[in-house]
Amino acid sequence: MRAVQVLRFSGPCGGVGEVVHLARRLALEVDELDRGETGERWLELALERGSGAGEVDEEVVWSIARAVEGLGVGFRLREHVTQMRPTRPPSPPADDPPADDPPADDPPADDRA
C-alpha cells in the first residue's frame, strides 16, 4: 500500500485537456470522476507522498492547486484528502522496448517456408 495526496478539481468540460496536460507534465496520476453532473467535470490528481518525512509538504499541494487554477480554464480545488492505494508495479525503464515487440535490430522473419 502507498499513501497518496488526492486533489479533486471541478470545472467546465472545455478545460479538461489543459488540466490533464498539466498533470502529466507534473508526473501526477490523473483520473476523471463521474459525479453525474452535466456541464461540469471532476478531475482527480494524485501525488504520492514521500517516504522520507511521511508527508507531502502542504506548499506542494497548494502549488499544484494554484497551477491548475492559474490555467484560467475554470477548474477549482474542491477536495484535498490522503488515501491509501495499492502499490503500483514498477514501470520498465523508458529505453527498454515493450516485451511483445521484437528488438529493432532483428531482421523480420521470412514467411516463405
ABEGO torsion letter per residue (X at the ends): XBBBBBBBBBBBAAAAAAAAAAAAAAGBBBBBBBAGBBGBBBBBBBBBBBABAGBBBAAAAAAAAAAAAAAGAGBBBABBBBBBBBBBBBBBBAABBBAABBBAABBBBBAAX
